[in-house]
Amino acid sequence: MQERAEATRRAVLATAAVLFEQHGYVGTSISDVARTSGYTSGAIYFHFGSKEGLARGVLEAHFAEWPRFVERWESQEGPVLDRLVGLSFAVAREFRDNVIVRAGNRLWSERRSIPVSLPRPFVGWIDVASHMLAAAAQAGELAPGVDAERAARVLVSSFFGVHTVSDALDDRRNIEEAVSDLWMMLLPGLQAAPIDPAKCLEGARTLLGAPREWPAPSVK
């Protein structure tokens, strides 16, 4: 019985994510989710209590995606900056390809329309970036004078700004190229030695184990 309930909850969340991502919070109703998912409105209310609870469930699922990514990239072998860049590309692909992540992003942008307390974005990513940059400093990879916490705030702000622009202009189809360009601008100010930033991107690509080609950075 518990497994069936959990399967129902996951199926409803998956359907709600698609609809929230396509139509937003205001444009999606419980009856829409019920009709599309094949479950009754009563079943949805039983699991989530309200549309606000359903939106919160999608956002919580969005945030639950990230710990496994962080653990993988923090625990890998290899230069810390290579791993930080690799993590950024892994996250970028999730924002492009994962409907739960995309739906959570849209719901957060519409948070003023959702009358329920929602998880806070960005804070966790700033902590992760700060921790990895501090590790890079200990490994001698970070330029002297770079403050890991301040650099992390700039990095996270820039990264999600790139996502906002890419989403608006091309539905994130070229997000990997945009993130490559961002790193080509940022790495010369972060690296301890005058290393070609493209080498760091190549190292991240190797760690990522990507089956498809990355676009060549357009910033020289």
C-alpha positions in Angstrom: 0.0 0.0 0.0 2.8 2.4 0.9 4.6 1.7 -2.4 1.4 2.3 -4.3 0.9 5.6 -2.5 4.5 6.7 -3.2 4.1 5.7 -6.9 0.9 7.8 -7.1 2.7 10.8 -5.5 5.6 10.6 -7.9 3.3 10.3 -10.9 1.2 13.3 -9.8 4.4 15.4 -9.2 5.7 14.5 -12.7 2.5 15.5 -14.3 2.2 18.7 -12.3 5.8 19.6 -13.2 5.0 19.4 -16.9 1.9 21.6 -16.5 3.5 24.1 -14.2 6.5 24.4 -16.5 4.3 24.9 -19.5 1.5 27.1 -18.1 2.8 28.4 -14.8 1.2 28.3 -11.4 -1.8 30.5 -12.1 -2.5 28.7 -15.4 -2.6 25.2 -13.9 -5.4 23.8 -11.8 -5.8 20.7 -9.8 -8.4 19.5 -12.3 -5.8 20.0 -15.1 -3.4 17.8 -13.2 -6.1 15.2 -12.5 -7.2 15.0 -16.1 -3.6 14.8 -17.5 -2.3 12.3 -14.8 -5.4 10.1 -14.8 -5.7 10.4 -11.0 -8.7 11.9 -9.3 -8.7 15.4 -7.8 -9.5 13.7 -4.5 -6.3 11.6 -4.7 -4.2 14.7 -5.5 -5.8 16.6 -2.5 -5.1 13.6 -0.3 -1.4 13.6 -1.1 -0.8 17.4 -1.4 -3.7 19.1 0.4 -4.0 22.0 -2.1 -2.5 23.4 -5.3 -0.1 25.4 -3.1 1.0 22.1 -1.5 1.5 20.6 -5.0 3.6 23.5 -6.1 5.7 23.2 -2.9 6.1 19.5 -3.6 7.5 20.2 -7.1 9.9 22.8 -5.7 11.0 20.4 -3.0 11.6 17.8 -5.7 13.6 20.4 -7.6 15.9 21.1 -4.7 16.2 17.4 -4.0 17.9 16.9 -7.4 21.1 18.7 -6.3 22.8 16.8 -3.4 23.8 13.9 -5.6 25.4 16.3 -8.1 27.3 18.1 -5.4 28.5 14.9 -3.7 29.7 13.5 -7.0 31.7 16.6 -8.0 33.1 17.3 -4.6 34.3 13.7 -4.2 35.9 13.2 -7.6 39.7 13.2 -8.2 41.1 16.1 -10.3 41.7 19.8 -10.0 39.1 21.6 -7.9 38.4 24.3 -10.5 37.9 21.6 -13.2 35.4 19.9 -10.9 33.6 23.2 -10.2 33.3 23.9 -13.9 32.1 20.3 -14.5 29.4 20.7 -11.8 28.2 23.9 -13.5 27.7 22.1 -16.8 26.0 19.2 -15.1 23.6 21.6 -13.4 23.1 23.6 -16.7 22.0 20.4 -18.5 19.5 19.7 -15.7 18.0 23.1 -16.1 17.7 22.5 -19.8 16.6 18.8 -19.8 14.9 18.0 -16.5 11.3 19.0 -16.3 11.2 18.9 -12.5 14.1 21.4 -12.4 12.6 23.6 -15.0 9.2 23.6 -13.3 10.8 24.4 -10.0 12.6 27.3 -11.6 9.4 28.7 -13.1 7.4 28.3 -9.8 10.1 30.2 -7.9 9.9 33.0 -10.4 6.1 33.1 -9.7 6.5 32.8 -6.0 4.5 35.9 -5.2 1.4 34.2 -6.7 1.9 31.1 -4.4 0.5 31.6 -0.9 2.8 29.2 0.9 6.3 29.2 2.3 8.8 28.0 -0.3 12.4 26.8 -0.2 15.0 29.5 -0.8 17.1 29.2 -3.9 20.8 30.2 -4.5 21.9 30.0 -0.8 22.9 26.4 -1.1 24.8 27.0 -4.4 26.7 29.9 -2.9 27.8 27.6 0.0 28.8 24.9 -2.4 30.8 27.3 -4.7 32.4 28.9 -1.6 33.4 25.5 -0.2 34.9 24.4 -3.5 36.7 27.7 -4.1 38.2 27.5 -0.6 39.4 24.0 -1.5 40.9 25.3 -4.7 42.8 27.9 -2.6 44.2 25.2 -0.3 45.3 23.3 -3.4 47.1 26.3 -4.8 44.7 26.7 -7.7 43.2 30.0 -6.7 44.8 33.4 -7.5 46.2 35.2 -4.4 43.7 37.7 -2.9 40.6 36.0 -4.2 38.0 35.8 -1.4 36.2 32.5 -1.8 32.9 33.6 -0.4 32.7 36.8 -2.4 33.8 35.1 -5.6 31.1 32.4 -5.0 28.4 35.1 -4.8 29.6 36.6 -8.1 29.8 33.2 -9.7 26.4 32.0 -8.7 24.8 35.4 -9.6 26.5 35.2 -13.0 25.6 31.6 -13.6 21.9 32.1 -13.0 21.9 35.3 -14.9 23.3 33.4 -17.9 20.4 30.9 -17.4 17.8 33.7 -17.3 19.1 35.2 -20.6 19.5 31.9 -22.3 15.9 30.9 -21.3 14.5 34.1 -22.6 16.4 34.1 -25.9 16.5 30.4 -27.0 14.8 28.3 -24.4 18.3 27.2 -23.1 19.1 25.4 -26.3 22.6 27.0 -26.3 23.1 27.1 -22.5 26.3 25.0 -22.6 27.9 27.5 -25.0 26.8 30.4 -22.8 28.3 28.7 -19.7 31.5 28.1 -21.6 31.7 31.8 -22.4 31.0 32.7 -18.8 33.9 30.5 -17.6 36.3 31.9 -20.3 35.6 35.3 -18.7 35.8 34.3 -15.1 38.7 31.8 -15.0 41.5 34.2 -15.8 40.6 36.1 -12.6 40.3 32.9 -10.5 43.3 30.8 -11.6 46.5 31.1 -9.6 48.7 30.7 -12.7 48.2 32.1 -16.2 46.7 28.9 -17.5 44.6 28.8 -20.6 41.1 28.7 -19.3 40.1 26.4 -22.2 42.3 23.7 -20.6 40.2 23.9 -17.5 37.0 23.6 -19.6 38.6 20.5 -21.3 39.4 19.0 -17.9 35.8 19.5 -16.8 34.7 17.9 -20.0 36.8 14.9 -19.3 35.4 14.6 -15.8 31.9 15.0 -17.0 32.3 12.1 -19.5 30.0 13.8 -21.9 28.9 11.6 -24.9 28.2 14.6 -27.0 30.5 17.4 -28.2 30.6 20.6 -26.2 30.5 23.8 -28.2 33.8 25.6 -28.6 34.0 28.7 -26.4 33.2 31.9 -28.4 35.2 34.2 -26.1 38.8 34.4 -27.0 
